[in-house]
Amino acid sequence: MTAFVFDIGNVLLRWDPRNLYRKIFREETEMDWFLANVCDGPWNEEQDRGRSWSDAIAERTARFPDWQHQIRAYDERWFEMLAGEITENVQLLSSLKKAGKRTYAITNFSREKFAVARSHFEFFDFFNGIVVSGEECLMKPDVRIFKRFLERYRLEAQECIFIDDSSRNVAAARSLGMSAIHYQEPLNLARALAECGVELG
């Protein structure tokens, strides 16, 4: 029986820091500089790896004291980075669950912000199990987080179809023997699953 394994960010839930920072910066170029040099991707990933937001903000404001207001907004106004569910994919997840399929998630997500998102979106309840990088202190595409997922839920890689918006994460899943779909909007995910031989009814 196939197990369907979803990423969360930009597969089920739209997330982009620019959704917030366009409200804070008047100039797009200044916003882009800030997100490339102050609150950049590698800094944010450390929260996904398990660092607390209080430590992250303290580190960054000490390094960039002139940007304290904008840095603190990354934590305090994080929810404004979300642009809602990707409706058709959430509906697909719901349909899989209602059909009795096994549904899971492996997500790179801060432990603290995961709790915030989970409290606002019902689709988190559709999963049989979720592995969160911030709780495991391991991040995709590290194959160890995939192996931990398989061990925890007693699954074989060959049973799983993994769906992620990152080509690196898809490659890692495939290296372990999972089938995988690289999701990018506007891909029709239901059609992509059908092409993998999944009958959705």
Secondary structure, DSSP 8 states (H G I E B T S, - for coil): --EEEE--BTTTEEE-THHHHHHH-S-HHHHHHHHHHTS-HHHHHHHHTT--HHHHHHHHHHH-GGGHHHHHHHHHTGGGGEEEE-HHHHHHHHHHHHTT-EEEEEE---HHHHHHHHHH-GGGGG-SEEEEHHHHT--TT-HHHHHHHHHHTT--GGGEEEEES-HHHHHHHHHTT-EEEE--TT--HHHHHHHTT----
